[in-house]
């Protein structure tokens, strides 16, 4: 008499890959620090032939850190959403305070405040807050900023890099504007009057294409080149669309 033996085979669990991916995602999220956000409003006022003209922009800054590939090597991420400050003169010319600093910039005492586009150190100083707390090996300057309010005056040395265009429709025609002395670039009758900065909850500024229609479609530097020309760097080669509108 032949005995029949049956081997019970256990089927592999379904969705194993999804479970692994979800587990990894939870590990990554657990390692991320809380995202800090705040919005700032910058108002720049220029005097032209005895009359004042102002530009206002509202920009959102965000930052968070994560452990990266190594537990001890945290990476600090910063994100920027918004558009540059545009002062429109009645003759059609523009004075634009760009979002992040250009390599060629007018000499100013506090020019480093705008390197990343988020002037956190400048705003903390304006509100007398002192330095931000240190976590994960980084100074978190955004901590507590969202609770501040009210405009604070800033000086000419606190301004972002300012540029203009000899032809607003041609990005390669960009020129640097020195806020200490606007005459060389803007001619007679134009001078910096004052500026304020504040933490706000106002909506982000939109519509820069009204003044600079090329911003939306430009994928290169302002001079049309891809990448920076390290041998002959020019202002038009160092700037690109994200200096005027940033979505990350």
C-alpha positions as CSV (number, residue, x, y, z in Angstrom):
1,X,0.0,0.0,0.0
2,X,1.5,3.3,-1.1
3,X,1.3,6.2,1.3
4,X,0.6,9.6,-0.2
5,X,2.5,12.5,1.4
6,X,1.3,16.0,1.0
7,X,3.7,18.9,1.7
8,X,2.0,22.1,2.8
9,X,3.5,25.1,1.1
10,X,3.0,28.5,2.6
11,X,2.5,31.2,0.0
12,X,4.7,34.3,0.4
13,X,2.9,37.2,2.1
14,X,1.4,39.7,-0.4
15,X,2.4,43.4,-0.5
16,X,5.8,42.7,1.0
17,X,7.4,45.4,-1.1
18,X,4.8,47.9,0.0
19,X,5.4,47.1,3.6
20,X,9.2,47.6,3.2
21,X,8.7,50.9,1.4
22,X,6.3,52.1,4.1
23,X,8.7,51.1,6.8
24,X,11.6,52.9,5.2
25,X,9.4,56.0,4.8
26,X,8.4,56.0,8.4
27,X,12.1,55.7,9.4
28,X,13.0,58.7,7.2
29,X,10.1,60.8,8.5
30,X,11.1,59.9,12.0
31,X,14.5,61.3,11.3
32,X,13.2,64.6,9.9
33,X,12.9,67.6,12.1
34,X,9.8,69.7,12.2
35,X,9.5,72.1,9.2
36,X,9.7,75.8,10.1
37,X,7.9,78.3,7.9
38,X,7.6,82.0,7.8
39,X,6.8,84.8,5.4
40,X,8.4,88.1,5.1
41,X,7.2,91.3,3.5
42,X,9.9,93.7,2.0
43,X,8.9,97.2,1.0
44,X,11.5,99.3,-0.8
45,X,10.8,103.0,-1.5
46,X,12.8,105.0,-4.1
47,X,12.6,108.7,-4.8
48,X,12.5,109.8,-8.4
49,X,12.4,113.5,-9.3
50,X,11.0,114.3,-5.9
51,X,8.2,111.7,-5.8
52,X,8.3,108.3,-4.1
53,X,7.6,104.9,-5.6
54,X,7.5,101.7,-3.7
55,X,7.8,98.0,-4.4
56,X,6.4,95.2,-2.2
57,X,7.0,91.5,-2.2
58,X,5.9,88.7,0.1
59,X,8.1,85.6,0.2
60,X,7.8,82.3,2.1
61,X,10.9,80.6,3.6
62,X,11.0,77.1,4.9
63,X,13.6,74.9,6.4
64,X,14.0,71.4,7.8
65,X,16.8,69.0,8.5
66,X,17.1,65.2,8.0
67,X,19.8,62.7,8.9
68,X,20.8,62.1,5.3
69,X,22.6,58.8,4.7
70,X,24.4,58.9,8.1
71,X,22.7,59.4,11.5
72,X,25.2,62.0,12.5
73,X,25.4,63.9,9.2
74,X,22.2,65.9,9.2
75,X,21.4,68.0,6.1
76,X,19.6,71.3,6.4
77,X,17.2,72.1,3.6
78,X,15.9,75.5,2.8
79,X,13.0,76.3,0.3
80,X,11.9,79.6,-1.1
81,X,8.6,80.5,-2.6
82,X,7.9,84.0,-4.0
83,X,9.0,86.7,-6.4
84,X,11.5,89.5,-6.4
85,X,10.8,93.1,-5.2
86,X,9.9,95.4,-8.2
87,X,9.9,99.2,-8.0
88,X,8.3,100.5,-11.2
89,X,9.2,104.0,-12.2
90,X,6.7,106.1,-14.2
91,X,9.0,106.1,-17.3
92,X,8.8,102.3,-17.4
93,X,12.2,101.5,-15.9
94,X,12.4,99.0,-13.1
95,X,14.6,98.6,-10.0
96,X,14.4,95.0,-8.9
97,X,15.5,93.6,-5.5
98,X,16.4,90.0,-6.4
99,X,15.6,87.1,-4.2
100,X,19.2,85.7,-3.7
101,X,22.5,87.4,-3.9
102,X,24.5,87.6,-7.1
103,X,28.3,87.0,-7.2
104,X,28.7,90.5,-8.5
105,X,27.0,92.8,-6.0
106,X,27.3,96.4,-4.8
107,X,29.5,96.5,-1.7
108,X,27.4,96.6,1.4
109,X,28.2,95.8,5.0
110,X,25.5,93.1,5.5
111,X,25.5,91.6,2.0
112,X,25.6,88.0,3.3
113,X,22.1,88.2,4.7
114,X,20.6,87.4,1.3
115,X,22.9,84.6,0.1
116,X,20.2,81.9,0.4
117,X,17.2,84.2,-0.3
118,X,15.9,83.8,3.3
119,X,17.2,86.8,5.3
120,X,16.6,85.2,8.6
121,X,19.6,86.8,10.4
122,X,18.5,90.2,9.2
123,X,15.0,89.7,10.4
124,X,16.0,88.3,13.8
125,X,18.2,91.4,14.2
126,X,15.4,93.7,13.2
127,X,13.2,92.1,15.9
128,X,16.0,92.0,18.5
129,X,15.6,88.2,18.8
130,X,19.3,87.1,19.0
131,X,20.6,84.0,17.3
132,X,18.5,80.9,16.6
133,X,18.9,77.7,18.6
134,X,21.4,75.0,17.5
135,X,20.0,71.5,16.6
136,X,21.6,68.7,14.6
137,X,24.7,70.8,14.2
138,X,22.9,73.7,12.5
139,X,21.7,77.1,13.7
140,X,17.9,77.2,13.1
141,X,17.4,80.9,12.6
142,X,13.7,80.4,11.5
143,X,12.7,79.3,15.0
144,X,10.1,81.7,16.5
145,X,10.0,84.0,13.5
146,X,6.4,83.2,12.6
147,X,5.3,84.7,15.9
148,X,6.7,88.2,15.1
149,X,4.8,91.0,13.5
150,X,5.1,94.7,12.6
151,X,7.3,96.5,10.0
152,X,10.9,97.2,11.0
153,X,13.1,99.8,9.2
154,X,16.3,98.5,7.5
155,X,19.1,100.5,6.1
156,X,20.7,100.6,2.7
157,X,23.3,98.0,3.7
158,X,20.5,95.6,4.5
159,X,18.9,95.6,1.1
160,X,19.1,92.6,-1.3
161,X,21.1,93.0,-4.5
162,X,19.3,95.4,-6.8
163,X,19.3,95.3,-10.6
164,X,17.7,97.0,-13.6
165,X,17.3,96.4,-17.3
166,X,18.1,98.7,-20.2
167,X,15.3,96.7,-22.0
168,X,12.8,95.0,-19.7
169,X,12.0,92.4,-22.5
170,X,15.7,91.4,-22.8
171,X,17.1,89.6,-19.7
172,X,20.7,89.9,-21.0
173,X,20.4,93.7,-20.6
174,X,20.6,93.4,-16.8
175,X,22.7,96.0,-15.0
176,X,23.6,96.3,-11.3
177,X,22.2,99.1,-9.2
178,X,24.1,100.4,-6.3
179,X,21.6,101.5,-3.7
180,X,24.2,103.9,-2.2
181,X,24.5,105.7,-5.4
182,X,21.9,105.0,-8.1
183,X,23.1,107.7,-10.5
184,X,25.6,105.6,-12.6
185,X,22.9,103.0,-13.5
186,X,19.7,105.0,-13.2
187,X,20.7,108.6,-14.0
188,X,19.9,111.8,-12.2
189,X,17.0,112.1,-9.8
190,X,16.8,108.6,-8.5
191,X,17.8,107.7,-5.0
192,X,17.0,105.1,-2.3
193,X,14.6,106.6,0.2
194,X,13.8,103.8,2.8
195,X,12.9,100.2,3.3
196,X,11.1,98.0,5.9
197,X,10.9,94.3,6.5
198,X,8.4,92.4,8.5
199,X,7.1,88.9,9.2
200,X,3.6,88.6,7.7
201,X,0.8,86.2,6.9
202,X,-0.2,88.0,3.8
203,X,-0.5,86.1,0.5
204,X,2.6,85.6,-1.7
205,X,3.3,88.2,-4.3
206,X,2.4,87.2,-7.8
207,X,2.6,88.8,-11.3
208,X,6.2,89.6,-12.0
209,X,5.7,88.6,-15.6
210,X,3.8,91.9,-16.0
211,X,7.2,93.6,-15.7
212,X,9.6,90.9,-16.8
213,X,7.7,88.7,-19.3
214,X,10.6,86.3,-19.9
215,X,10.7,85.0,-16.3
216,X,8.2,82.1,-16.8
217,X,10.0,80.5,-19.8
218,X,13.7,81.2,-19.2
219,X,15.6,77.9,-18.6
220,X,19.2,79.4,-18.9
221,X,21.2,82.2,-17.4
222,X,20.0,85.7,-18.4
223,X,22.6,85.8,-21.1
224,X,21.2,82.6,-22.7
225,X,24.1,80.4,-21.6
226,X,23.7,77.1,-19.8
227,X,25.9,77.2,-16.7
228,X,28.3,79.8,-15.4
229,X,31.2,81.1,-17.5
230,X,34.0,80.9,-14.9
231,X,36.5,82.6,-17.2
232,X,34.4,85.7,-18.0
233,X,31.7,85.9,-15.5
234,X,29.1,88.6,-16.1
235,X,26.1,89.7,-14.2
236,X,23.8,88.3,-16.9
237,X,25.6,85.0,-16.7
238,X,25.4,84.7,-12.9
239,X,21.6,85.3,-12.7
240,X,18.7,83.2,-13.9
241,X,14.9,83.0,-13.5
242,X,15.0,81.7,-9.8
243,X,16.7,85.0,-8.8
244,X,13.4,86.6,-9.8
245,X,10.8,83.9,-9.0
246,X,11.4,80.8,-6.9
247,X,9.1,77.9,-6.3
248,X,11.3,75.6,-4.3
